[in-house]
Amino acid sequence: MLEGVEGASLKMHKNIKENQKNGINCGLHCIKIKDFKVTAGDDSTILEHINFHIHCGQLTAVIGKNGAGKSTLIKAILGEIPHEGTIECRDMKRNVFQDIRIGYVPQYLNIDKNTPASVYDMFASYIGRFPVFLWKKKSLYQEIKGYLRVFEAQDLIDKAIGDLSGGELQRVLLSLAITPPPNLLLLDEPVSGMDQNGLDLFYNNLDYLKKNYDLAVILISHDLEYIEKYADYVVLLDKSIKKEGTPKEVFGSREFVETFGRRGFDGSGI
Amino acid sequence: MEAVFSFLSYNFMKNALLAMVIITPLFGMLGTVIVNNRMAFFSDALGHSAFTGIALGVILGVEDINMSMAAFAVLFALFLNYIKRKNTISTDTVISVFSSLGTAAGLVILSGNGDFSKYSALLVGDILSITRREILLLEAVFVISVFFWLFFFNWLHAGSINETMARSKKINTVLADNCFSVLMAVIIMLSIRWVGILIINALLILPAAASRNLASNMREYHGYAVMISMFSGILGLLLSYYNNTAAGPTIVIVAAAIFFLTLLARPYVK
């Protein structure tokens, strides 16, 4: 049974490889978030009236001030905190609903320099049931190397996760998030502490993902400049959706200026 | 050589040694997760809850004190886990409040008739009084724990790196966490009479903490932790026999010495 799970995800990756060859990116899956509402313990509202659609092959950026509820939205989508409303994933080609598979890249990991885990250990703990404290299982090791190769991280497999640079860790986490391939990829401010080169590489990787994989991306980020360049759709959040649309529409809106001031008006601000 | 092994001519030393060989690898193993998840305070509180468990056993007239101790510790562990997940106030503070309350209530009840002295052996433990029957019980726990570890360790590890990411991979972190806490409660309670309430936490934490200084992956982490734990257990027992000191504290001193050695060795190993 355990072997089966790993085998299946490998097959999925192969399918995707074929999609890449044929340049398939169907755009026919649609994820609908309907009437999300999150309240805190004392009945104060953190999020309400959250409705939006996302299509595969699309990068949707969620922006907003600190405390606007961005991370809460991600946690609600993941089902980690109680919320009202539904999320559904529909295959429009066959017109059927399907279970949503979510990949997630967190803001930070609970690790330090001393953490005794290699990239293999982390990866294998998340995707396999073979105990990582026994020995390195050769077949699994090769499989993980294959997953890491998507973002050219295969050489990091034996490195301790505490020793990775921000950019390296990012690539490992992206590989992990798309194994097995999800319909929806959630990225919670995943670029903190990265230099210009790292940022460019990261956004190029996202671009590669949405073009070659059958998935939709929701990104929470503060890099307005990059969002303007790479996002297909922008949602401005402050407890509820204040404004949504193309980057141009949102960045030029009154609501955007009210939130970020005029600095971001021409898209050059931070 | 013969002089060194002369202690084996005593049955109580044979039993004590056998118990050490069973308990210490378990402690090393459990410690890896306790240290990774920063649960040192949690396990300490569990140890102290033994007082309450014994007191309840006395009040309710339970014949086998082991039972009332284990039952109370399991409930206490699940309760602490529940509070941790609620995450409303600082977990450390809450644990501390309940731990001190439990200890105090237990001590008040046990000293009720002015005779606490028969329980004072619990503070430092007495490994030499262990019987064959009790060793059999430890063996059973050992087997269960190893199976648990084979099955659940990956989940525990995934949850400790990032819980939300683990949930996105459909890993039931709450189940794994609760099972781990229950296992920890049972193991602590069954060994506390041999090791002692005051020092049991040191035996759980020190081997894993020392191992972290040397290990850079999960196999090394487990290997070193188990070896350090067994080594300190056996050496400590022998030293206590020849120097006529209490076994538990002697073991802790050996383990602490190893911890400081690994701290010094760290820059050269990692």
Interface residues (C-beta under 8 A of the other chain):
Chain A: G41 K75 L78 G79 E80 I102 G103 Y104 V105 P106 Y108 L109 N110 I111 N114 T115 P116 A117 S118 Y120 D121 M122 A124 S125 Y126 I127 G128 R129 F130 P131 V132 F133 L134 W135 K136 D158 A160 I161 L176 A177 L186
Chain B: T32 N36 T88 W149 L150 F151 F153 N154 W155 H157 A158 S160 I161 N162 T164 M165 A166 R167 S168 K169 I171 S211 R212 N213 A215 S216 N217 M218 R219 E220 Y221 H222 K270
